[in-house]
Each structure stands twice: as C-alpha cells, then as structure tokens.
Amino acid sequence: MTWETIQAPPGLCPPRPITVRAQSIPARHSFPEHAHRWHQMVYAISGVLTVAVEGHSFVISPEQAVWLPTGLRHRAGSLLGAEFRSLWIADEAGRGLPASPTVFGVTPLLKALIVEATAIEGEEDGDGYAGRVTGLILDQLRRAKALPGALPWPRGGSGLSALCEALYADPADPRGPEAWGRHLGMSERTLTRRFEGELGMSLRSWRRRLRLFKAIELMGGGLDVTRTALELGYGSTSAFVYAFRTEMGCSPQAYMRGRGVDRLEDRRSQAMA
C-alpha cells in the first residue's frame, strides 16, 4: 500500500518562543521531507510515528520523542495513525539543547506539560501562566535522557518496508530470512545483507526489539502480560517476561507500574476532551 502526503497548514508563524502543533495523522500518511528555521521536537501523545532524518529512519512511541536542531531535513509520518503534538522552539530558547538529532525518553511530566501547552495555545498570557508552562517544558527538555537507540525502520525502495510493516502488524509471524527472501524474490543471503546494511542489525535482533516496542504499546493499551505474550508470538508468558527483563532490567508488571502516573494523565485528558 502507498503512503499519502500531508501538507502543513498555511499561515504558520515562527515560534515565540514555543509553538505547539496539534494534528491527527491518518494511517499511512506523512509530511514531505523539509527543514525549519527553528528547532523541533517530534512527538505523538498516542500512536507511533515514523521519522526519517540524516539517512536513517526509525519509529517512536509516545514514550519517546526526537529532537531536531534548526535546519535539519527530515520527514515524519505514521503507519497506523497518530496524534501529532510537535513543538517548534526558537533558536534562542533552545540554547543548551543537543546540536544533533537525538531520540530521548518522554517523562509523564513532560507529556502532561505538552498536553497543557496544547490546550492553552493561542490564548492571551495575562498572568504569565503560559510562560511558566513554556519554561517548565524547556527545563524538561534539558533534563531529558538520550536513548541508546530507537526501532530502526527502512526508508523504502528495497522491499524491506513490506517486511517490516508485516511484522509490525503481526509480531508473531514466524518467518525467518529464508522464507522472507522467497516472499520478496531474493536469496536469504541478499536479504540478510540488505537488512543489516539498511537497518544496522540482523532480522532476528530487529524482531526482538520490535517485540519489546510492541509489548509496551500493547500493555499500555490495557492488555495483560499473558495476552501480550501470545500476541507477540512467545511460547509462554515466562519466556516473554524473561526477554522483557533482559532488555529492560525489570519485569513487564514493574515497568507498567512505573507508568501509572502517565496512564492517569491519559484518563484525565480523555475526560476533558
């Protein structure tokens, strides 16, 4: 299936010092490659974004965001749809923030501040409240911790996009490089070389990272650990818990308990919508 292009709304002004962009991105839609004369934080409060920058492409969840310095060409979209909450940040306000593209974790506080900034965007700031929210957002960005890696995603044109999209839709798909090579009309060796060359890891390693990524997404949507393990194709709940603990340093239950404040904020936002 092809992707459709989204055009940015007309009449957008430079940030002074922050502008919050709120927009729903339909499934398989993306903005064309472009650059800004200001910094940008690419983020979605729900759904998953695909971000391409500097020859690399990857997906991020609502627990992650991407920092893009001024002038960096990039493209963003969503495979399944997302609620886009992008921040434009003036150069002077972004002093001290990374000079290169960075993936970082989004804390429950930062997410709540973005939700609040969206709600008050465009209002008069007679009592300085909006300015205080802006200051807290900038403080949170300066304290944000860079993540060692996101889930890589193919840029397209090599047949790998179809493979990754199929596995994203069905992480339990058991096919390996040989079967996928036949499906895509290439040898196992060719598929392995192209996959590692474009995504920087083997199909097996990528599938393991995908399952972790999807586990957080599924449990965040309300699935219990047993159902999540089955959805991801694990042979048992204990095998899933072991794999999750190995990657994340804690059990799935402990990880989700740590996100309890985040889920509470989601419910508050939904109640106010």
C-alpha positions as CSV (number, residue, x, y, z in Angstrom):
1,M,0.0,0.0,0.0
2,T,1.2,3.5,-0.8
3,W,1.6,6.4,1.6
4,E,-0.2,9.7,1.1
5,T,1.3,13.1,1.6
6,I,0.2,15.6,4.3
7,Q,0.6,19.3,3.6
8,A,1.3,21.6,6.6
9,P,-1.4,24.1,7.4
10,P,-0.8,27.5,5.9
11,G,-0.1,30.7,7.8
12,L,2.1,29.1,10.5
13,C,4.4,31.6,12.2
14,P,7.8,31.2,13.7
15,P,7.8,30.2,17.4
16,R,8.0,32.9,20.1
17,P,9.5,31.0,21.9
18,I,7.4,27.8,21.5
19,T,4.6,26.8,19.2
20,V,2.7,23.6,19.7
21,R,1.5,21.8,16.6
22,A,-1.5,19.6,17.2
23,Q,-2.7,17.4,14.3
24,S,-4.1,14.0,13.7
25,I,-2.1,11.9,11.2
26,P,-4.1,9.3,9.4
27,A,-2.7,5.8,8.8
28,R,0.0,5.7,6.0
29,H,0.3,9.5,5.8
30,S,3.5,11.5,6.1
31,F,4.8,15.1,5.7
32,P,7.2,15.5,2.7
33,E,10.9,16.0,3.5
34,H,11.5,19.5,4.8
35,A,13.5,21.7,7.2
36,H,12.7,24.5,9.6
37,R,14.4,27.7,10.6
38,W,13.9,26.7,14.2
39,H,14.3,23.6,16.4
40,Q,11.6,20.9,16.5
41,M,10.6,18.2,18.9
42,V,8.7,15.5,17.0
43,Y,6.3,13.7,19.3
44,A,2.8,12.0,19.4
45,I,0.7,11.6,22.5
46,S,-0.8,8.4,21.1
47,G,0.1,6.2,18.1
48,V,3.5,5.6,16.6
49,L,5.5,8.0,14.4
50,T,7.9,7.1,11.6
51,V,10.8,9.6,11.5
52,A,13.4,9.8,8.7
53,V,16.5,12.0,9.3
54,E,20.1,12.1,8.1
55,G,19.8,8.9,6.1
56,H,18.2,6.9,8.9
57,S,14.6,6.0,9.6
58,F,13.0,4.7,12.8
59,V,9.7,4.6,14.7
60,I,9.0,6.1,18.1
61,S,6.2,5.5,20.7
62,P,4.5,8.0,23.0
63,E,7.3,7.3,25.5
64,Q,9.9,8.7,23.0
65,A,10.5,11.9,21.1
66,V,13.0,13.1,18.6
67,W,14.9,16.4,18.9
68,L,15.7,18.0,15.5
69,P,18.1,21.0,15.5
70,T,17.4,24.0,13.2
71,G,17.9,23.4,9.5
72,L,17.9,19.6,9.6
73,R,16.0,18.0,6.8
74,H,13.5,15.3,8.0
75,R,10.3,13.5,7.2
76,A,7.6,12.3,9.7
77,G,4.5,10.2,9.3
78,S,2.6,7.3,10.8
79,L,2.0,3.7,9.6
80,L,-1.2,3.2,11.7
81,G,-2.2,6.8,12.6
82,A,-1.1,9.0,15.5
83,E,-2.0,12.2,17.4
84,F,0.9,14.5,16.5
85,R,2.0,17.0,19.2
86,S,5.1,18.6,17.7
87,L,6.9,21.5,19.4
88,W,8.6,24.3,17.4
89,I,11.2,26.0,19.5
90,A,13.0,29.3,18.7
91,D,16.8,29.1,18.3
92,E,17.5,31.3,21.4
93,A,15.1,29.3,23.6
94,G,16.8,26.0,22.5
95,R,20.3,27.0,23.7
96,G,22.0,24.2,25.6
97,L,19.9,21.5,23.8
98,P,21.6,18.9,21.5
99,A,23.2,20.1,18.3
100,S,22.5,16.8,16.5
101,P,19.3,14.8,16.1
102,T,18.5,12.9,19.4
103,V,16.0,10.3,20.5
104,F,15.1,10.8,24.1
105,G,12.6,9.5,26.7
106,V,9.5,11.5,27.5
107,T,8.6,11.6,31.2
108,P,5.0,11.7,32.4
109,L,5.6,15.3,33.5
110,L,6.8,16.4,30.0
111,K,3.9,14.7,28.4
112,A,1.4,16.5,30.8
113,L,3.1,19.8,30.0
114,I,2.7,19.2,26.3
115,V,-1.0,18.4,26.7
116,E,-1.4,21.6,28.8
117,A,0.5,23.7,26.3
118,T,-1.7,22.4,23.5
119,A,-4.8,23.3,25.5
120,I,-3.7,27.0,26.1
121,E,-2.0,27.5,22.7
122,G,-3.1,30.9,21.2
123,E,-4.6,32.2,24.5
124,E,-3.6,35.6,26.0
125,D,-1.0,35.2,28.7
126,G,-2.0,38.0,31.0
127,D,-0.9,36.3,34.2
128,G,2.2,34.7,32.8
129,Y,0.9,31.1,33.2
130,A,1.7,30.1,29.6
131,G,5.3,31.5,30.1
132,R,5.7,29.3,33.1
133,V,4.5,26.2,31.2
134,T,7.0,27.0,28.5
135,G,9.8,27.4,31.0
136,L,9.0,24.0,32.5
137,I,8.9,22.4,29.1
138,L,12.4,23.8,28.3
139,D,13.6,22.6,31.7
140,Q,12.3,19.1,31.0
141,L,13.9,19.0,27.6
142,R,17.3,20.0,29.0
143,R,16.9,17.2,31.6
144,A,15.7,14.6,29.1
145,K,17.9,11.5,28.8
146,A,19.0,10.4,25.3
147,L,18.1,6.8,24.5
148,P,20.7,4.5,23.1
149,G,18.6,3.5,20.1
150,A,15.1,3.5,18.7
151,L,13.5,0.9,16.5
152,P,15.1,1.3,13.0
153,W,12.8,1.4,10.0
154,P,13.6,1.0,6.3
155,R,13.5,4.1,4.1
156,G,11.7,2.2,1.3
157,G,12.6,1.1,-2.2
158,S,14.3,-2.2,-1.3
159,G,11.3,-4.4,-0.4
160,L,12.2,-4.2,3.3
161,S,9.3,-1.8,4.1
162,A,6.8,-4.6,3.2
163,L,8.6,-7.0,5.5
164,C,8.8,-4.6,8.5
165,E,5.2,-3.5,8.1
166,A,4.0,-7.1,8.0
167,L,6.0,-7.9,11.2
168,Y,4.8,-4.8,12.9
169,A,1.2,-5.8,12.1
170,D,1.8,-9.4,13.3
171,P,4.9,-9.7,15.5
172,A,4.1,-13.4,16.0
173,D,4.8,-14.1,12.3
174,P,7.4,-16.9,12.5
175,R,9.1,-16.5,9.1
176,G,12.8,-16.1,9.1
177,P,15.3,-14.7,6.4
178,E,14.9,-17.7,4.1
179,A,11.1,-17.6,4.0
180,W,11.1,-13.8,3.7
181,G,13.7,-13.9,1.0
182,R,11.4,-16.2,-1.1
183,H,8.5,-13.9,-0.4
184,L,10.4,-10.9,-1.6
185,G,12.0,-12.6,-4.6
186,M,15.6,-12.6,-3.3
187,S,18.0,-15.0,-1.7
188,E,18.4,-15.4,2.0
189,R,22.0,-14.0,1.7
190,T,20.8,-10.9,-0.2
191,L,18.0,-10.2,2.2
192,T,20.4,-10.6,5.2
193,R,22.9,-8.2,3.6
194,R,20.3,-5.6,2.7
195,F,18.6,-5.7,6.0
196,E,21.8,-5.4,8.0
197,G,23.1,-2.7,5.6
198,E,20.0,-0.5,5.9
199,L,18.8,-1.1,9.4
200,G,22.2,-1.8,11.1
201,M,21.2,-5.1,12.7
202,S,20.1,-8.6,11.8
203,L,16.4,-9.5,11.2
204,R,16.5,-11.6,14.4
205,S,17.8,-8.6,16.5
206,W,15.3,-6.3,14.9
207,R,12.4,-8.6,15.6
208,R,13.4,-8.9,19.2
209,R,13.5,-5.1,19.5
210,L,10.1,-4.8,17.7
211,R,8.5,-7.2,20.1
212,L,9.7,-5.1,23.1
213,F,8.4,-2.0,21.4
214,K,5.1,-3.6,20.7
215,A,4.9,-5.1,24.2
216,I,5.0,-1.6,25.7
217,E,2.4,-0.4,23.2
218,L,0.0,-3.4,23.9
219,M,0.3,-3.3,27.6
220,G,-0.2,0.5,27.6
221,G,-3.4,-0.2,25.7
222,G,-4.7,-2.4,28.5
223,L,-3.6,-5.9,27.6
224,D,-2.3,-8.1,30.4
225,V,1.0,-9.8,30.3
226,T,-0.3,-13.2,29.2
227,R,-2.3,-11.9,26.3
228,T,0.6,-9.6,25.3
229,A,3.0,-12.7,25.2
230,L,0.6,-14.5,22.9
231,E,0.1,-11.5,20.6
232,L,3.9,-11.3,20.2
233,G,4.4,-14.9,19.5
234,Y,6.2,-16.1,22.6
235,G,5.8,-19.7,23.5
236,S,4.9,-18.9,27.1
237,T,4.4,-16.0,29.5
238,S,7.6,-16.8,31.3
239,A,9.6,-16.6,28.1
240,F,8.2,-13.1,27.4
241,V,8.9,-12.0,31.0
242,Y,12.5,-13.2,30.7
243,A,13.0,-11.5,27.4
244,F,11.5,-8.2,28.7
245,R,13.5,-8.3,31.9
246,T,16.7,-9.0,29.9
247,E,16.2,-5.9,27.8
248,M,14.6,-3.5,30.2
249,G,16.1,-4.6,33.6
250,C,12.7,-5.2,35.2
251,S,9.5,-7.3,34.7
252,P,6.7,-6.1,32.5
253,Q,4.5,-5.6,35.5
254,A,7.1,-3.4,37.2
255,Y,7.6,-1.3,34.1
256,M,3.9,-0.7,33.7
257,R,3.5,0.2,37.4
258,G,6.2,2.9,36.8
259,R,4.0,4.4,34.1
260,G,0.9,4.6,36.4
261,V,1.1,8.4,36.5
262,D,1.2,8.5,32.7
263,R,-1.9,6.4,32.4
264,L,-3.7,8.6,35.0
265,E,-2.8,11.7,32.9
266,D,-4.2,9.9,29.8
267,R,-7.5,9.3,31.5
268,R,-7.7,13.0,32.7
269,S,-7.0,14.2,29.1
270,Q,-9.7,11.9,27.7
271,A,-12.2,13.0,30.3
272,M,-11.6,16.7,29.4
273,A,-11.8,16.0,25.6
